[in-house]
């Protein structure tokens, strides 16, 4: 069982992802934006972070940049409906483990989680 942080401003998306992860027997924490995500990383020390990109207050790009500045080694999987190649390229340059289109299928989500944790 891994500790996973889900960062997404959509309560619906958070609930959907959390449900899938809990059913896979993971311990899951949630945050509504990048600022809350950074605080949750400090508090819970997750094994993996799943994050949206487009959020208020602090977006996923900025959160990942802050994690990198702090020397975080926690893998990040981006879940986003943003299909622009520039966004994909930017998150890959920031060192994310993977980017999945939102909403991910159960199989794609669990496969990315398993690979990121191994």
N, C-alpha and C positions, 0 to 999 in steps of 0.2 A: 504494500500500500504506500503510495507516494502522496506527498503534500503538494497540491496544485492550486495556484492562484489564477482565477479567471477575472480579467479586467475588461469590462464592456459597459458602455453607458446604457444599453438596452436591457431593461429588467427581463424582458421576454427571452432574449438571447442568453443572458446569464443563467436563467432558470433552466433553459433547454440544455446548455452545455453542462451545467452542474449536475443535472439529473443523470446524464449519460456517464459522467465521471464517477458519481456516487454508486451507480449500478455496477461499475467496473471496480468497485471497492477502493476508491481513492478518497483521501481526506481533502476536501475542497474548501477554499476561502474565496471571497468575492470582493471586488472593488468596482466602483462606478466610473472611474476615470483614472488617468495616469497619476495624479497626485495621490489619490487614495491607494492606487497600486503600489507606489513607492513606499507609503507608510505600511501597507500590508506585507511587503517584502521584508521590511525591518522587523515587524512584529512576528511573522510566522515562519520566516526563512524557508520558503517553498523549494521543492525539488524541481519544479517546472512552472513557467508562467505562460498562460494562454492570453493573448491580448488582441483586442480590436485596434484599429488605427485611428479612426475618426471619432473623437470624443471631445466634450467640452473641457475647459480648465487646463488640462494637459493631455495632448493626444498621445497615441501609442508611439509615434516616432520619437517625441520628446522624452517619454518615459524610458524607452530603450536607450536613448543617448545618455540619460542620467544614470541608468544602471551600468552602462559601459564606463562612464567616468568614475563610478565608485568601484570599478574592478569586479563587478558581479560575474560569476561563472555559471549562474543559473540559466539553463537553456530557455529560450523564448520561442514559442510557436505563435505566429500571427494568424488570426482568424479575421478576415475582412471581406466585405462585398466590393471593395475598391479593386477594380480589375485593370487599372492603368499599369502599363509596363514600367513607368517611371516609379510608381509606388513599390512595385515588386522589387525592382532593382535597388531602390533605396533601403528597404528593410534587409535585403540580402547583404548589402554593403555594411549595414549596422551589425551584422553577425547573427541574425536570427537563425534558428535551427531549420525552420520550415515556414511556409506561408500556405494556408488553406483558404479556399473560397468559402464564404459564409452563405448559407449555413452548411457546415460540413456534414457529410454522411457519417453515421456511427462508425463504420469501418475505417474511413479516412482519419477521423478524429483519433480513434483508439490506436491505429497504426502509427500515427505521428507521435502520440503520447508515448507509446512503447519504445519507439526508436529514440526519441529524445531522452528518455530515462535510462537507456542502456549504455 
